[in-house]
Amino acid sequence: MRTAMTRQRCAVIGGGIIGSAVARRLLQVRPDAAVTLIEKEPSVGTHQSGRNSGVVHAGLYYRPGSLKATLCRRGVRLLREFCEEHAISYVECGKVLVALDERERSRLSDIADRAHANGVPGVRVLDAAELREIEPGTAGIAGLHSPSTAIADFAAVTRYLAADVEDRGGTVRTGCEVTALRESGEEVVVEAANGYREAFDLVVVCAGLHSDRVARLAGAPADPSIVPFRGEYYALRQHRRSLVNGLVYPVPDPRYPFLGVHVTPRVDGSVLIGPNAILATAREGYRRRDIDRREIMETLRRLGFPTLAARHWRTGVTEMAGSLSTRVFVSRARRYLPGLRTSDVVPAPSGVRAQALGADGSLLDDFRINRRGRTICVRNAPSPAATSSLAIAEHIVGLALGEKTHGGPAPADREEQGENTR
């Protein structure tokens, strides 16, 4: 029997930016705890945290009062401070949304209202002349400018977070793929494919592309499940990088959680165009030839997937056309950046987004974090999860310790029944 004087044993499963941030936050709040960060790959930040566009989102799009909006705004401040402390590149290059017609212009007003409600500084709607003062290469009848939107190196942030875990006395176990979670009495036993086995008082699952699978190991429901979407990118050739000054985006379609093909400068000086959003043929399917037939069949049989496919098949066909044709892909950015040519780009590495799918066929938009007994599971953490990671960590640790968090009061322990802490 464990006594009150025994060190609390905490495991965080998943060494991406959120898992690393949670492990670090646990040690900040409880420096006497025994914290273990468990990652299946040889190093941290291998998947979504190391394969993204690097945009630090300011909080333009998110429903005021939602967990996304609250944690994004706090996360921006915490991330900026962390990058300054560790000399990690963080550049406020600014962002414009380009409206091409009156329907998109009206959406700009709605986005501006949300941004102001979320406390995003300096956001303003632009007329066509003002838009071209900021981004001379754009073509649009109006725009929206967010001067505080930034770019950062999230892979470096993840590495520094994991290093801080070790500096504070925690343990980082890589090459350790979790295969079983068994709650027994006052502890959860974690088992891995390499023979590792250890008992913990608290387990936090931040498994990204495999979050639903690991959550099910803890006895959580299958709903929501993860559907992987591959996001493909091109990069501007070096002599064409001056085509933009900052981030240039289309006006997003409110029916989808994806923001459309956009142009993104990066802290290393490169400029990306993308991503699209096509159904990946493997959870870690970064290339077209990465095909896992078992996973494809698993996706097709998922609750909600037939409804999703029937509802959005036309969009799926359009996205696939862009994947198969560089000309079609580039034409989507050329609508608002007419000087862009197909010859200006070269292929760049792809990423895969872990998108949660509800049993009703809906693509979940807000963060979803559930608790079941001694296990807390991050069930949906899409963009702006990297931006929000340090605030998400505060929120999760608040849930774990039963304390008030920046996302609202922490609920008492309860069985997971599909509720979320929005």
C-alpha positions as CSV (number, residue, x, y, z in Angstrom):
1,M,0.0,0.0,0.0
2,R,1.3,3.4,-1.0
3,T,1.7,6.1,1.7
4,A,1.1,9.8,1.5
5,M,4.9,10.3,1.6
6,T,5.5,8.2,-1.5
7,R,6.5,10.1,-4.7
8,Q,3.6,10.4,-7.1
9,R,4.4,8.3,-10.2
10,C,3.2,9.9,-13.5
11,A,3.5,8.6,-17.1
12,V,3.0,10.7,-20.2
13,I,2.5,8.6,-23.3
14,G,3.6,10.4,-26.5
15,G,6.7,12.5,-27.0
16,G,5.3,15.1,-29.3
17,I,5.0,18.8,-28.3
18,I,1.9,18.3,-26.1
19,G,3.2,15.2,-24.3
20,S,6.6,16.8,-23.7
21,A,4.9,20.0,-22.4
22,V,2.7,18.0,-20.1
23,A,5.6,16.1,-18.6
24,R,7.5,19.3,-18.0
25,R,4.4,21.0,-16.5
26,L,3.9,18.1,-14.1
27,L,7.5,18.6,-12.8
28,Q,7.0,22.4,-12.6
29,V,4.0,21.9,-10.3
30,R,5.1,18.8,-8.5
31,P,9.0,18.8,-8.6
32,D,9.0,15.8,-6.2
33,A,7.0,13.6,-8.7
34,A,8.5,10.7,-10.6
35,V,7.6,11.6,-14.2
36,T,8.3,9.4,-17.2
37,L,7.8,10.5,-20.8
38,I,7.2,7.5,-23.1
39,E,7.7,7.8,-26.8
40,K,7.6,4.9,-29.4
41,E,10.0,6.5,-31.8
42,P,13.8,6.8,-31.3
43,S,13.4,10.6,-30.6
44,V,10.8,13.0,-29.6
45,G,8.8,15.2,-32.0
46,T,9.0,12.8,-34.9
47,H,5.5,13.1,-36.3
48,Q,3.0,16.0,-36.2
49,S,5.3,18.2,-34.0
50,G,8.2,17.9,-36.4
51,R,6.2,17.9,-39.7
52,N,4.1,21.0,-39.7
53,S,4.2,24.5,-41.2
54,G,5.5,26.2,-38.1
55,V,2.7,28.7,-37.8
56,V,2.0,30.2,-34.4
57,H,-1.7,30.9,-34.7
58,A,-3.0,34.1,-33.1
59,G,-6.6,32.9,-32.5
60,L,-8.5,34.3,-35.5
61,Y,-10.9,31.6,-36.3
62,Y,-11.9,29.9,-33.0
63,R,-15.3,30.2,-31.4
64,P,-15.0,32.7,-28.5
65,G,-15.1,30.8,-25.2
66,S,-14.1,27.5,-26.7
67,L,-11.2,25.6,-25.4
68,K,-9.3,26.2,-28.6
69,A,-9.7,30.0,-28.3
70,T,-8.9,30.2,-24.6
71,L,-5.8,27.9,-24.8
72,C,-4.6,29.4,-28.1
73,R,-4.4,32.9,-26.7
74,R,-2.6,31.9,-23.5
75,G,-0.5,29.4,-25.5
76,V,0.9,32.2,-27.7
77,R,2.2,34.1,-24.8
78,L,3.7,31.1,-23.1
79,L,5.3,29.9,-26.3
80,R,6.8,33.3,-27.1
81,E,8.3,33.4,-23.6
82,F,9.7,29.9,-23.9
83,C,11.3,30.6,-27.3
84,E,12.9,33.8,-25.9
85,E,14.2,31.9,-22.9
86,H,15.8,29.2,-25.0
87,A,16.8,31.3,-28.0
88,I,14.5,29.4,-30.4
89,S,13.5,31.3,-33.5
90,Y,10.1,33.1,-33.1
91,V,9.2,35.6,-35.8
92,E,6.1,37.8,-35.9
93,C,5.9,38.0,-39.7
94,G,2.2,38.7,-39.8
95,K,-0.6,37.1,-41.8
96,V,-3.2,38.2,-44.4
97,L,-6.4,36.5,-45.5
98,V,-7.3,37.4,-49.1
99,A,-10.9,37.7,-50.1
100,L,-11.6,37.1,-53.8
101,D,-15.4,37.9,-53.9
102,E,-18.2,39.5,-51.9
103,R,-19.1,36.2,-50.1
104,E,-15.5,35.9,-48.8
105,R,-15.4,39.6,-47.9
106,S,-18.4,39.0,-45.6
107,R,-16.6,36.1,-44.0
108,L,-13.7,38.4,-43.2
109,S,-16.0,40.5,-41.0
110,D,-17.1,37.4,-39.1
111,I,-13.5,36.3,-38.6
112,A,-12.5,39.8,-37.5
113,D,-15.4,39.8,-34.9
114,R,-14.1,36.4,-33.5
115,A,-10.5,37.7,-33.4
116,H,-11.5,40.8,-31.5
117,A,-13.6,38.7,-29.1
118,N,-10.6,36.4,-28.5
119,G,-8.4,39.4,-27.8
120,V,-6.1,39.1,-30.8
121,P,-4.2,42.3,-31.1
122,G,-4.1,44.6,-34.2
123,V,-6.5,42.7,-36.4
124,R,-8.2,44.8,-39.0
125,V,-10.1,44.4,-42.3
126,L,-8.3,45.8,-45.3
127,D,-9.5,47.2,-48.6
128,A,-7.8,46.1,-51.8
129,A,-5.2,48.9,-51.8
130,E,-4.3,48.3,-48.1
131,L,-4.0,44.6,-48.8
132,R,-1.4,45.2,-51.6
133,E,0.5,47.6,-49.4
134,I,1.2,44.7,-47.0
135,E,1.4,41.9,-49.7
136,P,2.0,43.5,-53.1
137,G,1.8,40.2,-54.9
138,T,-1.8,39.4,-53.9
139,A,-5.0,39.8,-55.8
140,G,-8.2,40.3,-53.8
141,I,-11.0,42.7,-53.3
142,A,-10.3,42.8,-49.5
143,G,-8.1,41.3,-46.8
144,L,-7.7,40.8,-43.1
145,H,-4.4,41.5,-41.4
146,S,-3.2,39.8,-38.2
147,P,0.2,41.4,-37.5
148,S,1.0,39.2,-34.4
149,T,0.7,35.9,-36.2
150,A,4.1,34.3,-36.1
151,I,6.3,31.4,-37.1
152,A,8.5,29.2,-34.9
153,D,10.5,26.0,-34.9
154,F,8.1,23.5,-33.2
155,A,10.5,20.6,-33.5
156,A,13.1,22.6,-31.6
157,V,10.5,23.5,-29.0
158,T,9.7,19.9,-28.5
159,R,13.3,18.9,-28.1
160,Y,13.9,21.6,-25.5
161,L,10.8,20.6,-23.6
162,A,11.9,17.0,-23.4
163,A,15.4,18.1,-22.3
164,D,13.8,20.2,-19.6
165,V,12.0,17.1,-18.4
166,E,15.3,15.4,-17.9
167,D,16.9,18.4,-16.4
168,R,14.1,18.5,-13.7
169,G,14.7,14.9,-12.8
170,G,12.2,13.2,-15.1
171,T,12.8,10.3,-17.4
172,V,12.4,10.2,-21.2
173,R,12.0,6.7,-22.6
174,T,12.2,6.5,-26.4
175,G,11.8,3.4,-28.6
176,C,9.1,2.3,-26.2
177,E,5.7,1.5,-27.9
178,V,2.9,1.1,-25.4
179,T,0.9,-2.0,-25.9
180,A,-1.2,-2.3,-22.7
181,L,-2.7,-0.1,-20.0
182,R,-4.2,-1.9,-17.0
183,E,-5.8,0.0,-14.2
184,S,-5.7,-2.0,-10.9
185,G,-6.7,-0.5,-7.6
186,E,-4.8,2.7,-7.1
187,E,-2.4,2.4,-10.1
188,V,-2.2,1.9,-13.8
189,V,0.3,-0.6,-15.2
190,V,1.9,0.4,-18.5
191,E,3.4,-2.3,-20.7
192,A,5.4,-1.8,-23.9
193,A,6.5,-3.9,-26.9
194,N,10.2,-3.9,-25.8
195,G,9.3,-5.6,-22.5
196,Y,9.1,-2.4,-20.4
197,R,6.5,-2.6,-17.6
198,E,5.9,-0.1,-14.8
199,A,3.1,1.0,-12.5
200,F,1.9,4.7,-12.2
201,D,-0.5,6.7,-10.2
202,L,-1.5,8.9,-13.1
203,V,-1.2,8.3,-16.9
204,V,-1.7,11.0,-19.5
205,V,-2.2,9.9,-23.1
206,C,-0.9,12.4,-25.7
207,A,-0.5,9.9,-28.6
208,G,-1.4,12.0,-31.6
209,L,-2.0,9.9,-34.6
210,H,-2.5,6.8,-32.3
211,S,-4.5,8.6,-29.6
212,D,-7.7,6.6,-30.1
213,R,-5.8,3.3,-30.1
214,V,-4.0,4.1,-26.9
215,A,-7.1,5.5,-25.3
216,R,-8.9,2.2,-26.0
217,L,-6.1,0.4,-24.2
218,A,-7.3,2.4,-21.2
219,G,-10.9,1.2,-21.7
220,A,-12.1,4.5,-23.3
221,P,-14.8,4.4,-26.0
222,A,-14.0,4.1,-29.7
223,D,-15.8,7.4,-30.3
224,P,-14.1,9.6,-31.4
225,S,-11.7,7.8,-33.7
226,I,-8.7,9.2,-35.6
227,V,-8.8,9.6,-39.3
228,P,-5.3,10.5,-40.7
229,F,-5.2,13.2,-43.4
230,R,-2.0,13.8,-45.3
231,G,-1.1,17.4,-46.0
232,E,1.2,17.8,-48.9
233,Y,3.5,20.8,-49.5
234,Y,5.6,22.4,-52.2
235,A,8.4,24.9,-51.5
236,L,9.2,28.0,-53.4
237,R,12.5,28.0,-55.3
238,Q,15.0,30.2,-53.5
239,H,14.9,33.0,-56.1
240,R,11.1,33.3,-55.7
241,R,10.9,33.5,-51.9
242,S,10.4,37.2,-52.1
243,L,6.9,36.7,-53.6
244,V,5.4,37.1,-50.1
245,N,6.4,39.2,-47.1
246,G,4.6,37.1,-44.5
247,L,1.8,34.4,-44.3
248,V,-0.8,34.6,-47.0
249,Y,-4.0,32.6,-46.7
250,P,-7.3,32.2,-48.5
251,V,-10.5,32.8,-46.6
252,P,-11.3,29.4,-45.0
253,D,-14.5,27.5,-45.8
254,P,-16.4,27.3,-42.4
255,R,-17.7,23.8,-43.3
256,Y,-14.2,22.3,-42.8
257,P,-11.5,22.4,-40.1
258,F,-8.8,22.8,-42.7
259,L,-7.6,26.3,-43.8
260,G,-6.9,25.7,-47.5
261,V,-3.6,25.9,-49.5
262,H,-1.7,28.8,-48.1
263,V,1.8,30.3,-48.4
264,T,4.0,30.1,-45.3
265,P,7.5,31.5,-44.7
266,R,9.5,29.4,-42.3
267,V,12.2,30.4,-39.8
268,D,14.9,28.7,-41.9
269,G,14.2,31.0,-44.8
270,S,12.2,28.6,-46.9
271,V,8.6,29.3,-48.0
272,L,6.0,26.5,-48.2
273,I,2.9,26.3,-50.2
274,G,0.2,24.0,-48.8
275,P,-1.1,21.8,-47.3
276,N,-3.9,20.1,-49.1
277,A,-5.9,17.5,-47.1
278,I,-6.3,14.0,-48.5
279,L,-7.1,10.8,-46.7
280,A,-3.8,9.1,-45.8
281,T,-3.4,5.4,-46.5
282,A,-1.5,4.8,-43.2
283,R,-1.4,6.5,-39.8
284,E,2.1,7.6,-40.7
285,G,1.6,7.7,-44.4
286,Y,3.8,10.6,-45.4
287,R,4.2,9.3,-49.0
288,R,1.7,8.0,-51.5
289,R,3.4,4.6,-51.4
290,D,3.0,4.3,-47.7
291,I,0.0,2.0,-47.7
292,D,-1.3,-0.1,-44.8
293,R,-4.2,-2.2,-46.0
294,R,-5.2,-3.1,-42.5
295,E,-5.5,0.5,-41.5
296,I,-7.4,1.4,-44.7
297,M,-10.0,-1.3,-43.9
298,E,-10.1,0.0,-40.3
299,T,-10.8,3.5,-41.5
300,L,-13.5,2.4,-43.9
301,R,-15.3,0.5,-41.1
302,R,-15.1,3.4,-38.6
303,L,-18.3,4.7,-37.1
304,G,-19.1,7.9,-38.9
305,F,-16.8,7.3,-41.9
306,P,-19.5,6.4,-44.4
307,T,-21.5,9.5,-43.5
308,L,-18.3,11.6,-43.8
309,A,-17.5,10.1,-47.2
310,A,-21.1,10.6,-48.5
311,R,-21.2,14.2,-47.3
312,H,-17.8,15.4,-48.6
313,W,-16.9,13.1,-51.6
314,R,-16.8,16.0,-54.0
315,T,-14.2,17.8,-51.8
316,G,-12.2,14.5,-51.6
317,V,-12.1,14.3,-55.4
318,T,-11.0,17.9,-55.7
319,E,-8.2,17.4,-53.1
320,M,-7.0,14.2,-54.8
321,A,-6.8,16.2,-58.1
322,G,-4.4,18.6,-56.4
323,S,-2.4,15.8,-55.0
324,L,-1.9,14.2,-58.4
325,S,-1.2,17.4,-60.4
326,T,1.4,20.1,-59.4
327,R,-0.4,22.5,-61.8
328,V,-3.8,22.0,-60.1
329,F,-2.2,22.3,-56.6
330,V,-0.4,25.6,-57.5
331,S,-3.5,27.0,-59.1
332,R,-5.2,27.1,-55.7
333,A,-2.6,29.5,-54.4
334,R,-2.4,31.4,-57.7
335,R,-6.0,32.5,-57.3
336,Y,-4.9,35.0,-54.7
337,L,-1.2,35.1,-55.7
338,P,-1.3,35.5,-59.5
339,G,2.4,35.8,-60.0
340,L,3.0,32.2,-58.8
341,R,3.9,29.8,-61.5
342,T,4.2,26.0,-61.5
343,S,7.9,26.3,-62.3
344,D,8.4,28.3,-59.1
345,V,7.9,25.3,-56.8
346,V,9.6,22.0,-55.9
347,P,8.1,19.2,-53.8
348,A,8.6,19.4,-50.0
349,P,8.0,16.9,-47.1
350,S,4.4,16.1,-46.2
351,G,2.8,15.8,-42.8
352,V,-0.2,13.8,-41.5
353,R,-2.9,15.4,-39.3
354,A,-4.7,13.3,-36.7
355,Q,-8.3,14.4,-37.2
356,A,-10.9,13.1,-34.8
357,L,-14.1,11.8,-36.4
358,G,-17.3,11.6,-34.4
359,A,-19.7,8.6,-34.8
360,D,-22.2,11.0,-36.6
361,G,-19.6,11.6,-39.3
362,S,-18.6,15.1,-38.0
363,L,-15.0,16.2,-38.0
364,L,-14.4,17.4,-34.5
365,D,-13.1,21.0,-34.3
366,D,-12.5,21.8,-30.7
367,F,-9.9,20.2,-28.5
368,R,-11.2,17.2,-26.6
369,I,-9.6,16.0,-23.4
370,N,-11.3,13.3,-21.3
371,R,-10.6,11.6,-18.0
372,R,-11.3,7.9,-17.2
373,G,-10.2,6.9,-13.7
374,R,-6.5,7.5,-13.3
375,T,-6.0,8.1,-17.1
376,I,-6.4,11.4,-18.9
377,C,-6.7,11.1,-22.7
378,V,-6.2,13.8,-25.3
379,R,-8.7,12.6,-27.9
380,N,-8.5,15.6,-30.4
381,A,-5.7,18.1,-30.6
382,P,-5.7,19.6,-34.1
383,S,-4.2,23.0,-35.1
384,P,-3.6,25.2,-33.2
385,A,-2.4,22.5,-30.8
386,A,1.3,23.3,-31.2
387,T,0.7,27.0,-30.6
388,S,-1.4,26.1,-27.6
389,S,0.8,23.3,-26.2
390,L,2.1,25.0,-23.1
391,A,-1.4,26.1,-22.2
392,I,-2.8,22.7,-23.0
393,A,-0.2,21.3,-20.6
394,E,-1.4,23.7,-17.8
395,H,-5.0,22.6,-18.5
396,I,-4.3,18.9,-18.4
397,V,-2.2,19.1,-15.2
398,G,-5.0,21.2,-13.7
399,L,-7.4,18.4,-14.5
400,A,-5.0,15.8,-13.0
401,L,-4.7,17.7,-9.8
402,G,-8.3,18.9,-9.6
403,E,-7.3,22.6,-9.8
404,K,-8.8,25.5,-11.7
405,T,-7.2,25.9,-15.1
406,H,-7.1,28.6,-17.8
407,G,-9.6,26.5,-19.7
408,G,-12.1,26.7,-16.9
409,P,-12.7,24.8,-13.6
410,A,-11.3,21.3,-13.6
411,P,-14.1,18.7,-13.3
412,A,-14.1,15.9,-10.7
413,D,-12.9,12.4,-11.8
414,R,-15.5,10.7,-13.9
415,E,-16.0,7.9,-16.4
416,E,-15.6,9.1,-20.0
417,Q,-18.9,9.1,-21.8
418,G,-18.0,11.2,-24.8
419,E,-18.1,14.5,-23.0
420,N,-15.4,17.1,-23.5
421,T,-14.0,19.9,-21.5
422,R,-14.7,22.7,-23.9
